[in-house]
Amino acid sequence: MFKINKTAGVDEVGRGCLAGPVFAAAVILKNNINTKDIKDSKKIPFKKRILLSKYIKKNSIYAVGSASVYEISKINILNASLLSMQRALKKLKHKPSIAYIDGPFAPKNVKMKCKTFIKGDEKITCIAAASIVAKVARDLFMIKLAKKYPKYSWNKNFGYGTTNHLHELKKYGVTKHHRKKFKPIHKILMGITRETQ
């Protein structure tokens, strides 16, 4: 068994998306992991993120949690993001002494000390590692979902509100995987009453 840190990094991805769940990862890194390339997932190209995620998972204890589109609608995106973090932390096989959380808010009911960091994924390696694992997990989920809904290009935009995604929404309608309370989707629903399955 490799030696591990007692600190878990936690981050979520997908808060700003128009479609799909929000994902979070909790990562406890191996002490001697090479952290040279580990940084905020948004600054890493897709193919390199995939490789880094595999490397991080081999050299850490990690868990991934998510909150569904239904939960996002029911409790709002902030609370759903915190719920996905809570689920990731609770799934960890090793309990850390402290969790470093990206952002100003910490998940509740995790029975461990939490410390929050604004832009933590840019400053703290274990949070950056969590951002990579979460981002890749969500991207792969959306790529798989895109096979059922090829018209929306989720394999390329991953559910974010790109110009192309918005165009496809207006053309083909809103699916059950879209976040209907988000303003761009809500506007489309108000103007286009149909909803696709």
N, C-alpha and C positions, 0 to 999 in steps of 0.2 A: 504493500500500500504506500503510495507516494505521500510525502509530507504536504499538507495543505495549509493555507492561511486560515485564520479564524474570521475573516471578513468576507461577506458576500456582496457583490455588486448587483444592483437591480436596475433594469431600465425597461421601458415599454416602447413599442412602435405601432404606428397606425392611427394615432389620435386624429390626425387631420384628413384621413381618407374618407371618401364618400361611400365606399363599399368594403365589406368584409369585417371580420372581428378585429379587436385590438389584442395584440400579443405582448407578453412580457417574459423576460428571462431573469433568473437568479443564478449567479455564477460565483463559485469559490475556486480561485485559481491555485494550481500547484505552485509551490514556492519558487521553483527554478524555471518556470515557463519563460520563454523568450517573448518579451512584450514589445519588441521594436516596432512591429507593424500594427499593433492593437491600438486603435483610435476610434473616434466617433464613426459609427457605421455609415452615416450619410456622406462621409468623405472618402469612402472606399468603393471602387468599382464592383459591380455585381459578381463577376467571376472570382475576384480576389476575396470578396466577402465569403463566398461559398467555401473556399479553401481555408480561410482563417477560422470560420465557424467550426469546421471539422477539427482543426488543430486545437482550438480552445476546448472543445468538448472532450478530446482525448487527454487533455492536461488540466482537467478540472472536475469538480462535482457541479452539476448544473441541473436545472429544471426549467421547463417552459409552461407558462399558464396563458389562458386567453379568456376573453369575455365576448359573448356573441353579439350580433347585430341587435337581437331582441333585448339583451341586457343593456346595451348602449342606449337604446330607445327608452327603456324603462327607468334607468337610474342616472342617465346622462354620461357623456364621454369621460369626464373626469373621474367619476366614481367607478365606471367600468374599467378605466385604466388602472386605478388602485386595486380593484378586484382582481385583475389579471396578475398584478404584482403579488398580491396576497396568495393567490393560487400557486404561483411559481415558488415562492418562499416555502409554502407548506409542503410542496412536493420534494423539496431537497432531502436527500438521504442523510446528509450530515447537517446538524443545526449549527449555524455560525454564532459567534458571540455578538456580532453586530452586523447590520445590513446597511450599506451605503446606497441611498436611493437617489436616482436622478430626478431633479425637479424640487418644487417647494413643499410637496405633500408626501406623507408616508402612508402606506396601507395600514389598516387597522387589524386588530386581532391576530397578530402574527407571533406573539409571545417571545419577542426578542427586541433588543434595543435597535432603533433605527435612527439614522442620521441623514438628513436631506442635503442635497447640493444642487444649486442652480447651475445648469450646464455641466453637470457632473460627468457626462459622457465625453466632454472635452478636457477634463481635468484629472479624472481618476481612472486608472487602468481597469480595475475590476468592473466598473460601471460601463466603460467602453466595450469590454469583452461581452458583457450582458447585452449591450445594444446590438452587437454583431450577431450573437446567437438568436436574439429575438427577431431581428430584421430578416435573417435568412429563413427562420421558421415561418414567418408570415409571408415572405415572398414566395416560398415554395407552396404554401397553402393556396395563395392566389393564382399561381401558375396552374395548379391542379384544377382549381375552380374554373379557370379560363377555358379549359377543355369542354366544359358543359355550357359555357356562355362565351363563345368565341367572338361575338359581335362587339364586346366591350373592351377588348385588348388588355385584360387584366394581367396577362403574361408580360406586358410591357409597362403599363402604368401602375400596376399593383393596387388598383382601387383609388389612387389619388385623383384629384380633380383637374387633370390635364385638359387642355383644349380639345384634344381628340376624344377623351372620355366624355366630356360634356356634350360634344357633338353627337356621339353615339347614343347617349342618354336621351337627347331630344328626338333622335331618329327612331330608336327602338323601344323607348319607354324604360320604366324603372323596374328592377327585379326585387325579389325578396331579400337579396343580399345587400341592397343599398340602404343607407342610413336615412330614413325618411324624414327625420327631424332636422337634419342638416340643411342649412338654407338653400344651397343649389338644388338639392333633391326636392325639397319642399316647394320651391318655385316651379319646378318642372311638374310636380304633381298637381299644383294649382292650375297650371296651364294645359297639361296633358293628363287627362283623367285615367288613362289606361295604365295597367301594371302588368308586366310580363312575368311568367313563372320561370 
